[in-house]
Each structure stands twice: as structure tokens, then as C-alpha cells.
Amino acid sequence: MNLFKRALHGLAVALFVLSAAVQHNDPDPWGWAAVYLVAAALAGLSAAGRPSPSLARGLVGVASLWALSIVPSLGPVTLDELVSDMEMLRPEVELARELGGLLIITLYALPTALPRRRGP
């Protein structure tokens, strides 16, 4: 793995750990901190050149199912509401932000979770 990819995985570690750390004021912090820390672990393994497809598949499964469970509760949310003040303005805004976090985790883990094609 080249240095650029390792650096990107290292950045992902930092961002996922930060995401876990800011959950302290969330009404349900433990599940969120756990999913972000598992994503950080996956990123750390990838940065070390030891990606874990099984961990990635589990993470994709959990994050995807969790995201799907949020979708029915979503209401209309504007982009301005999503990126403005970080306090919870309305429950719909919080749900949309949570959905975004789960989608980021899923998209990050998905390439590692998918089976790799072997050369000819």
C-alpha cells in the first residue's frame, strides 16, 4: 500500500475517534461511540497494511441496518439546518445527522468488505 493511502486511512482513524469523542452529549452515546470506534479500528488496521474484510463486512451490516432503521423517522430537513449550529434544533435534524454518520461509515468500510478480484 502506498504512503498516500496509509495517510488517508490514518486521517480516517483520527476523524472516527473524534466522532466517537463528541458523542458524550448525545442522548444515546454508547452505541454511537462504539460504531465510530469500530470504524477507527478498521481504519487503523488498513493504515497498518492489514485490512480486515470480516470486520468491514460486520461494520457495513450494522451501519446499514441502523441507517435503514432511521429512514422511516426522517422528516424534511434543510441543508442549512444540517450544517448550522451543532446543537439539536429538531429531532429530524439529529436523525439526518445520524444517518449521515452511518452512511459515511458504510461508504468507508464497503471497499474493504467487498471481495477482491484476483488477476488473470
C-alpha positions, 0 to 999 in steps of 0.5 A: 500500500502506498504512503498516500493511502496509509495517510488517508486511512490514518486521517480516517482513524483520527476523524472516527475517534473524534466522532466517537469523542463528541458523542458524550452529549448525545442522548444515546452515546454508547452505541454511537461511540462504539460504531465510530470506534469500530470504524477507527479500528478498521481504519487503523488496521488498513493504515497498518497494511492489514485490512480486515474484510470480516470486520468491514463486512460486520461494520457495513451490516450494522451501519446499514441496518441502523441507517435503514432503521432511521429512514422511516423517522426522517422528516424534511430537513434543510441543508442549512439546518444540517450544517448550522449550529451543532446543537439539536434544533429538531429531532429530524435534524439529529436523525439526518445527522445520524444517518449521515454518520452511518452512511459515511461509515458504510461508504468507508468500510464497503471497499474493504468488505467487498471481495477482491478480484484476483488477476488473470 
